[in-house]
Amino acid sequence: MTSSADAHRSGFACFVGRPNAGKSTLTNRLVGSKVAITSSKPQTTRHAIRGIVHRPDAQLIIVDTPGLHRPRTLLGRRLNDLVYETWSEVDVVGLCVPADQKVGPGDRFIATQLAKVARRTPVLGIVTKTDLVSKEQVAQQLLDLQQVMDFADLVPVSAVDSFQVDVLTNLLVEQLPEGPQLYPDGELTDEPETTLIAELIREAALEGVRDELPHSLAVTIEEMLPREGRDDLIDVHAVLYVERSSQKAIVIGRRGERLREVGSQARRHIQALLGSKIYLDLHVKIAKDWQRDPKQLRKLGF
C-alpha cells in the first residue's frame, strides 16, 4: 500500500538510553512544554510520561521511559520491565547517546536489547547534547554510534539550542502509520495531574541534594482540592517518602530551610501547570527500604 504524502499520521515514539542521556529534556523540547521532569541526577524518570506533539499533518505521542540499567533492587527490575514493555508497544524508538560521552558498554547493552525489537520497530540513533562539543566530535560520535547497530537513521540534536529538533521530529513522524488524531488538540500529556504534580515536587526535592537520594525519594499526593469558599486557590497535600532518617534530615534541611525551598520551587511549577494559585503542604515520612518491599512499592504507585 503506498502512502499518500498529505495523509495524517499518528502514533507513538519513545526515547531510550543510559540514565542522563538527555531523553526527558528532548521530550520537553519536542512537546514545547515541561511534561517530563529533568534533573542532573540519573534515574529521575520513573513513569512512562507521554508528551504529545501536535502538527497539522501528524500527532506524535512521546513515551518517556526510565533509563535502562542493570537492576539491583525490585524497583530496578520493575523499571526495566516497564522499558521493555514500552518498546514493544511503540511505532519508533530513538536511542539517545550524549555527544560529550564516549559510546560505552551501557549503550551497547541497550543496543543489544533493542536489536530484539528492531525487526518490527525502526530504531533511530540520536546523538544528544551537541551544544557541548565541537562539530568534529559530533561527527566522530555519529561514526561510533553507527557501529553499535543497524539504525533506520542517525541524527545529531541539541534540545538546549533546538539544533535539528525539527529534523528529528520529521524523522519520527515518517515512521508513524497513517491515522487520525489520538488526543484532542491542545492536550500535552495524558498523565493524571496528580502524577505530574508529584513529579514536579520530586524534581524540586532532588535539586542540589547528595547523590544517595534519587532512588530513595518517592512522592505521593494525599489530597488535592479547591479551598472552600475560594475559586482561585487549590490546596495540595503531599508526602515525600525517604528510606532512612538521615535522608529525612537532608530533605528537611537546617531548621526546615531545605523543605521550604523545595516547596516554593515546586509551587511555582505547579501553579504554571494548573493555571491557578496553590497552597502546598509538604510532609516528609520514612518508609524503610521501600524499594525492596513489594507492598510498599505498590502503595507508592510502582
C-alpha positions in Angstrom: 0.0 0.0 0.0 1.6 3.3 -1.0 1.2 6.1 1.4 -0.1 9.5 0.2 2.2 12.4 1.0 -0.5 14.5 2.6 -2.1 11.8 4.8 -2.3 12.5 8.5 -0.1 10.2 10.6 -0.4 9.4 14.3 1.5 7.1 16.6 3.9 6.5 19.5 7.7 7.1 19.8 10.0 6.6 22.8 13.5 7.6 23.6 15.8 5.2 25.3 19.3 5.4 26.5 21.5 5.3 29.6 20.4 7.3 32.6 21.1 11.0 32.0 21.3 10.8 28.2 19.0 13.8 27.7 15.8 11.9 27.0 13.5 14.0 29.2 14.9 17.3 28.1 14.4 16.2 24.5 10.8 15.2 25.2 10.1 18.6 26.7 11.7 20.4 23.7 9.7 18.4 21.2 6.4 18.9 23.1 7.3 22.5 23.8 6.4 22.3 27.5 7.6 20.7 30.7 5.9 17.3 30.9 8.9 15.1 31.8 10.9 16.0 34.8 14.6 16.8 34.2 17.4 16.7 36.7 21.2 16.3 36.6 20.7 13.3 38.8 20.4 10.0 36.9 17.3 7.8 37.3 14.9 10.7 37.8 12.2 9.5 35.4 10.1 6.7 36.8 6.8 6.9 34.9 6.2 6.5 31.2 5.0 10.1 30.8 3.7 10.8 27.4 4.2 14.1 25.7 2.1 15.0 22.7 3.4 16.8 19.6 0.5 18.3 17.6 1.2 19.2 13.9 -1.3 19.8 11.0 -0.1 16.6 9.3 0.6 14.4 12.4 0.3 13.7 16.1 3.3 12.2 17.7 3.0 10.8 21.2 6.3 10.5 23.0 6.6 8.0 25.8 9.4 8.9 28.2 10.8 5.7 29.8 13.1 5.3 32.8 16.8 4.8 31.9 17.6 1.1 31.3 20.2 -0.1 33.9 21.4 -3.3 35.5 18.9 -3.6 38.3 19.9 -4.1 42.0 16.5 -3.8 43.6 12.9 -4.9 43.0 12.2 -1.3 42.0 15.1 -1.5 39.5 13.6 -4.7 37.9 10.1 -3.2 37.7 11.5 -0.1 36.0 13.4 -2.3 33.4 10.2 -4.3 32.8 8.4 -1.0 32.1 11.1 -0.1 29.5 10.8 -3.4 27.6 7.0 -3.3 27.7 7.1 0.2 26.2 9.5 -0.7 23.4 7.2 -3.4 22.2 4.2 -1.1 22.0 5.6 2.0 20.1 6.0 2.7 16.4 9.5 4.0 16.5 12.3 4.1 19.1 15.1 6.7 19.4 18.4 5.5 21.1 19.9 8.6 22.7 23.7 8.9 23.2 25.1 12.1 24.6 27.8 13.8 22.4 30.1 14.5 25.3 30.5 10.9 26.5 32.2 8.1 24.6 29.9 5.3 23.3 30.3 2.8 26.0 29.3 -0.7 27.3 26.0 0.8 28.6 25.0 2.0 25.2 26.0 -1.4 23.6 24.0 -3.2 26.3 20.9 -1.2 25.4 21.5 -1.7 21.6 21.7 -5.5 22.0 18.3 -5.4 23.9 16.9 -3.1 21.2 18.1 -5.4 18.4 15.4 -7.8 19.5 12.6 -5.3 18.7 14.4 -3.7 15.7 13.0 -6.3 13.3 9.5 -5.0 14.0 10.2 -1.4 15.2 12.5 1.1 13.4 15.2 2.5 15.7 16.8 5.9 15.2 20.3 6.7 16.5 20.2 10.2 18.2 23.3 12.0 19.3 22.1 14.4 22.0 23.8 17.5 23.7 25.7 18.5 20.6 25.9 22.0 22.1 28.6 20.7 24.5 31.2 19.6 21.9 32.8 20.6 18.6 31.4 19.7 15.2 34.3 17.2 14.8 33.3 15.4 18.0 29.7 15.2 16.8 30.8 13.7 13.5 33.0 11.2 15.4 30.2 10.3 17.8 27.9 9.6 14.8 30.5 7.3 13.3 31.0 5.5 16.6 27.2 5.1 17.1 26.8 3.7 13.6 29.0 0.7 14.7 26.6 -0.1 17.5 23.6 -1.4 15.5 21.8 -1.0 12.2 19.7 2.2 12.6 16.9 3.3 10.4 18.5 6.8 10.5 21.1 8.8 12.5 20.6 12.4 13.7 22.5 14.8 15.9 20.4 17.2 18.1 20.6 19.7 20.9 17.5 20.3 23.0 19.2 23.3 24.6 19.6 25.4 21.4 16.9 23.5 19.4 19.5 22.3 16.8 17.9 19.8 14.4 14.9 19.2 16.7 12.6 19.8 13.7 14.6 17.3 11.7 14.3 14.7 14.4 10.5 15.3 14.7 10.2 14.8 10.9 12.2 11.6 11.0 10.0 10.2 13.9 6.8 11.3 12.1 7.9 9.5 8.9 7.9 6.2 10.8 4.3 6.6 12.1 1.4 4.8 10.5 -1.4 6.8 8.8 -4.2 7.6 11.2 -6.4 10.1 12.8 -5.6 12.3 15.9 -5.5 10.1 19.0 -5.8 13.0 21.5 -7.7 16.3 21.4 -5.9 19.5 20.2 -4.0 21.3 22.9 -3.5 18.3 25.2 0.1 17.9 26.0 0.1 14.8 28.2 -2.3 12.0 29.2 -0.8 11.7 32.7 -3.2 12.5 35.5 -2.4 15.9 37.0 -1.5 14.4 40.4 1.2 12.3 38.8 2.7 15.4 37.2 2.5 17.4 40.4 4.2 14.6 42.4 7.0 14.5 39.8 7.4 18.3 40.0 7.8 18.1 43.8 10.2 15.2 43.4 12.3 17.2 40.9 12.5 20.2 43.2 13.5 17.9 46.1 16.3 16.4 44.0 17.9 19.7 43.1 21.2 20.1 44.8 21.0 17.2 47.2 23.6 14.5 47.6 23.8 11.5 45.3 22.4 8.9 47.6 18.9 10.4 47.5 17.5 9.9 43.9 16.4 6.3 44.2 15.2 6.7 47.8 12.7 9.5 47.2 9.1 9.0 46.3 6.2 11.5 46.4 2.5 10.9 46.8 -0.3 13.4 46.6 -2.5 12.7 49.5 -5.2 15.2 48.7 -5.8 18.0 46.2 -9.0 20.1 46.3 -10.2 23.7 45.8 -10.1 25.8 49.0 -13.6 26.1 50.5 -15.2 29.4 49.6 -12.4 30.4 47.1 -12.4 29.5 43.4 -8.8 30.8 42.9 -6.9 28.6 45.3 -6.2 24.8 45.3 -4.9 23.0 48.4 -2.3 20.3 47.6 -1.2 18.0 50.4 1.9 15.9 49.5 4.2 13.4 51.3 7.8 12.9 50.4 8.9 9.4 51.4 12.6 8.5 52.1 14.1 5.3 53.3 16.2 6.4 56.3 16.1 9.2 59.0 19.5 10.5 57.7 17.8 11.1 54.3 14.8 12.8 56.1 17.2 15.3 57.7 18.7 16.0 54.2 15.4 16.7 52.6 14.2 18.9 55.5 17.5 20.8 55.9 18.6 23.0 58.8 15.5 24.4 60.6 13.4 23.3 57.7 15.1 25.6 55.2 15.6 23.0 52.5 12.0 21.8 52.6 10.7 25.4 52.4 12.9 26.0 49.3 11.6 22.7 47.7 8.0 23.9 48.4 8.4 27.3 46.8 10.2 25.9 43.7 7.6 23.2 43.3 4.8 25.6 43.9 5.9 27.9 41.0 5.9 25.0 38.6 2.6 23.5 39.8 0.9 26.9 39.5 2.1 27.2 35.9 0.8 23.7 35.2 -2.6 24.2 36.8 -3.0 27.9 35.9 -4.2 28.6 39.5 -2.8 29.7 42.8 -2.0 26.8 45.1 -1.2 26.2 48.8 1.3 23.4 49.0 1.6 21.4 52.2 4.6 19.1 52.3 5.5 16.4 54.9 8.5 14.0 54.9 8.0 10.4 56.1 10.2 7.4 56.4 9.2 4.2 54.5 12.0 1.9 55.4 13.7 0.2 52.4 10.6 0.8 50.3 12.5 0.0 47.0 12.8 -3.6 48.1 9.4 -4.2 49.5 6.6 -5.2 47.1 3.8 -4.0 49.4 5.3 -0.5 49.8 6.2 -0.3 46.1 2.5 -0.9 45.3 1.4 1.7 47.8 3.8 4.3 46.2 2.5 3.5 42.8 5.1 1.2 41.2 
